[in-house]
Each structure stands twice: as structure tokens, then as C-alpha cells.
Amino acid sequence: MPLPLPISPKDLIEQIIDPALDLLPSEMGAVKAVVLVAAIAIQESGLRTRQQVGGPAHGLWQSEIETVQELMLNPATASFVKALCVKRGVPFQARAIFNYLLVDDILAAALARLDLWANPKSLPDAHDAKAGWDYYDETWRPGQPDRSRW
């Protein structure tokens, strides 16, 4: 059962992101990953909605089905997505995973981290807001980003 929304950044990290990173290899759990994954959720959903208003995206990270498909096919992430599906009880099918993002915040957070993992560039320093923004913009390809929320 997902947490009722809106949630605080503290709850996002403690109850969603940290447990999600526990499902992935330890090298994916660096502080800079936690900061960037949290910042993206705040940017994308404001921690208020799991269904994009007027759009197709799902989850606190507002992922689209194409992103799920890319992660399933990318050699750098495919095996991790398969393992997550087993751990979270989700069929390894793009539509099923995509729909679960509406009810499984931990899965959504883990996929968000994998989306960052798929970027061959190193994660930016947690204290470098400009580099974090640039990395987010390049990786997420947001439709209507709002730098004032970063």
C-alpha cells in the first residue's frame, strides 16, 4: 500500500528511496544518487501525484512506458529490472511494470535509479545543483521542467 500523498522529502528518502536502493547493488546507493533521485521526484511530481496531470506518466518520478521499455532492453539495466520484478512480484512486461508505478513507490524509485545508472556519465556531486540539473535534464528529457523547484 503506497503512502498517502503528499509526502515530505524526508519520508520520500527514508520510506521509499532507501528501501529501493537496498534492492539494488550497493554501488548504486551513493549519497549523490539519493540526492538526485529525490530531487527528480520533487521536480517531476512535487511528491503530490503518481499519475501525471493531463499526461501518460506514472509514479512519483513520472516515468513513461518508453522509459520502462528502454530499461528492460538496456544491457546495463535489464538484469536489474528482471530482479526487481521478481522481488516486487511484478511480471516482467512493460505494461505491467508501468502500471505498478502507480501503486509501488519502491519499484518506481528503483527504476528511477536505474534510469540514472543507464547514463554513462558519472553522477554529479550532491552539492552541485547546476550539474544535478543538467544531468536530470539530459537523462529525463522532461517536457516542462521548472528550475525554480530544483
N, C-alpha and C positions, 0 to 999 in steps of 0.2 A: 504494500500500500504506500503510494507516494506521500510525501509530506504535503500538508495543505500550503497553498501559496497565498500571498508572497512569503518568501523565506529570507532570512538575513544572510549576508556573506559568511558569517561565522558558521551558521548551520549548513550552508552550502559546502563549505570546506570539511567540517567535522562529520557530517552525516551523509554526504554524497561523494565528494571528490576523494577524500582519504580512503573510504571503503572501495571505491572504484579502482584506485591506484594499487590497492592491496591485491587486486585480481590480475594485475599485470606484472611483468618483470620489474625488479627493484630499480633498475636503471631508468625507468620511466617516471619514478616518483620524486625527482629532484624538486626542491623548493621553487625553482623558476618555472617548472611545469605546473605546480599547484597554482601559483600566482597567475599564470597566463590562462589556464583552464577556467579559473574563477572569473578573471576579467572578461573573458569571452562570453561566459554565461550572463554576466551583468550587462554587457553590451547588447547581446542578442535578445534576451527575454526580459531583462530587468528583474529577473527572479520572480516574475509575476504570472507567466503563462507557459504552458507546454505545447500549445497549438498556436502557430503564427497567425496573428490577426490579419485576415484577408490574404493569406498565403498558404502554401503547402507544407511548410517546415514543421518539424516535430521536436519536442524536448526543450529543455532549458537552453540548449545550445543551438536551437532552431536548425537542425540538420535536415537536409533534403534527401530524398531517396537516392538520388545520384551519388551523393557522398557515401551512403551506405554501400552502394554497389561498388564504388571505387575502392573502399576499404576491404571489401570482400575479395576483390581481384588483385589488389596490390601485393606483390611478393613480400614487401616489408611489413604488411599488416594482416594478411589473410589468415595466417595460422592463429594469430591472437584473437581475431574476430571469431573464428571457429571455437576456440577455447572459451571465450566469453559466452557464446551461445550455450555451450554445454553447462557452464557454471550458473547461468541465469535462467536456464530452462526455456530457451528460445530456439525455434527451428532456424537452421542456417539458410534462410531465404530472405532476400532483400525486403520484400513487403512485410514479412513477419517482424523482422528486426526494426524496420522503420516504424511500424505500428506500436511496438513495445516501447519506443522512446516516449510515448505519451504516458506510460504508467511505470516505467523503470528508470528513475533518475540515475541510478548507479551505472546501468548499462549505457545510458546517454553520456555520462561523464567519461566512462572508459573509452567510448568511441571518439569522443572529443579529443582525448589524449592521443589516441591512435591517429587521428587526423593530423595532429601536430607531429607525431612520430614519422608520418609519411613524408613530411617536408625534409629534404636532405640537408637543409641549413640547420645549424645549431640553434637551440633556443636562446633567446636574448636574456641578458641579465635581468633578474627580477626587479631591479630598481631603475631600469632604463625604460621609461614609459614610451618614448618615441620609438625605440627599437621594438618594443612589445606591440605597439600599434601597427607598425609596418609589417611585422611577422603575421599578426592576425589578419591584416588586410590582404596580404599575399596568399595566406593559407585558406582563409574562409571565403574570400571573394564576396564580401557582403553586398547586398543590394542597396541598403540605405544606412551606411554606418554613421554614427554620431559621436564624433571625437569628444564632445563635452561629457559623455558618460564614461570615458576611459580614465 
